[in-house]
Amino acid sequence: MRRLIDTPGVEPGRNYRELGDALRTAREERGLSLAAVQEHLLLSDAQVRGLESGDAAAFHGPRFFERALERYV
């Protein structure tokens, strides 16, 4: 799958807040809206915001959160 956002130097792992900050910054630098990311990843607004803040509460479980991160990164 094609990467939506390139985040050099940031590897997916357990530091989700740092990764989320990097995703949001990269998205904003590319001029992408939250809606564009939602459409590309087929996720809700709450889920994309959760990815960008490192909060998995909008997902059914940690594995769903991690898989969504993998698709975003």
Secondary structure in CASP SS format (residue, H / E / C, confidence):
PFRMAT SS
TARGET T0000
AUTHOR 0000-0000-0000
METHOD secondary structure of the structure
MODEL  1
M C 1.00
R C 1.00
R C 1.00
L C 1.00
I C 1.00
D C 1.00
T C 1.00
P C 1.00
G C 1.00
V C 1.00
E C 1.00
P C 1.00
G C 1.00
R C 1.00
N C 1.00
Y H 1.00
R H 1.00
E H 1.00
L H 1.00
G H 1.00
D H 1.00
A H 1.00
L H 1.00
R H 1.00
T H 1.00
A H 1.00
R H 1.00
E H 1.00
E H 1.00
R C 1.00
G C 1.00
L C 1.00
S C 1.00
L H 1.00
A H 1.00
A H 1.00
V H 1.00
Q H 1.00
E H 1.00
H H 1.00
L H 1.00
L C 1.00
L C 1.00
S C 1.00
D H 1.00
A H 1.00
Q H 1.00
V H 1.00
R H 1.00
G H 1.00
L H 1.00
E H 1.00
S H 1.00
G C 1.00
D C 1.00
A H 1.00
A H 1.00
A H 1.00
F C 1.00
H C 1.00
G C 1.00
P H 1.00
R H 1.00
F H 1.00
F H 1.00
E H 1.00
R H 1.00
A H 1.00
L H 1.00
E H 1.00
R H 1.00
Y H 1.00
V C 1.00
END
